[in-house]
Amino acid sequence: MIEIVRIYDMKQKEVINSSDGVRLGFISDIEVDMENGKIIKVFVPGPSKILGMFGGQKEYAIPWDSITKIGEDIILVEIDVDKALLDSKY
């Protein structure tokens, strides 16, 4: 049986890196391949700066294939956080 999950429901689940147990946060955006109708990446805001200032905004760009488990309350991913942490385009 195929389980259906809505984007709204996914945004309510905390993203945790199973490699080191670090809590990354919650999904803020997704990247979709419109031609094939597939999710390419999910985005999670990066670590906060002091009062949100001093430096550009960073975010974790997590490839869909790096999601190892979507549970009731959490999403487990396996990523190298240094490689996944990028400057936000927005």
N, C-alpha and C positions, 0 to 999 in steps of 0.2 A: 504494500500500500504506500502510495506517495503522500508524504506529509507536506502540507502547504504552509508557508510562513510569509507573513506580510512584512514589508519594509518597516512599517510602524512598529511591529512587534520586535523586529531585530534591533531597532534603535533603543529599545527598553532593556536590552541585555548587555551586561558588562563584558567587554572584550579582555581576555586574559591570555598572555603569552605562555604557553605550556612549557617552553624551553627553560624559562627562569622564574615562572610564577608571578611575573609583574602584571599588575592591573593597568591596562592601557587607557581605559575609559569606555566611552559609548560611541557607537557609529554616528557620524554627523552627515555623511554623504556617501554616495555610491557612484561608480562609473559603469555605464552600460554600453555594450556593443549593440547599437540599434539595428544593425543589419542582421545579426544572428539572434538577437533577443536574449543575450547572456550578460550576467554581471561579471565585470572584469576585475574590479577592485572595490574595497570598502575603505572609507577614510575615517580616522579617529583623530580628534585634536591632540596635538603633541603636548609635552610638558609645559606648564605655565611659566611665563617669565614673571619677574617681580611686578605685581599689580598689572600684569598683561602688557607691560611696556618693555622698552629696551630690546630691540631686535625684531626681526620679522616673525610672523606666525609660522609655526611648524605643524606638521600633521603626519600621522602614520599612514602610509599608503600600503594597504594589505591586499595582496593578490587573492582572488577568490580561492585559488588552489591551496593557499596557506591556511584556510579555515579547516580545522581537523574535526570539530564537533560543534553542533549548535544544540545547546541544552535548554532546559526550561528557563533558567535565569542567566546563563552565561554563554559566551561564544569563545571557544578555545581556538587559538591560532598558534602557528609555529613559525616565527620570523626571527630574523636578526634585526633587533630594534635600531641599531646604528644605520643599517642599510635602508630600512623602511621609513625612517624619519626624514622627511623632505620639507623644503620650503613650500608653504601653501600657495597655490595659484590664485586663491581668492582672498 
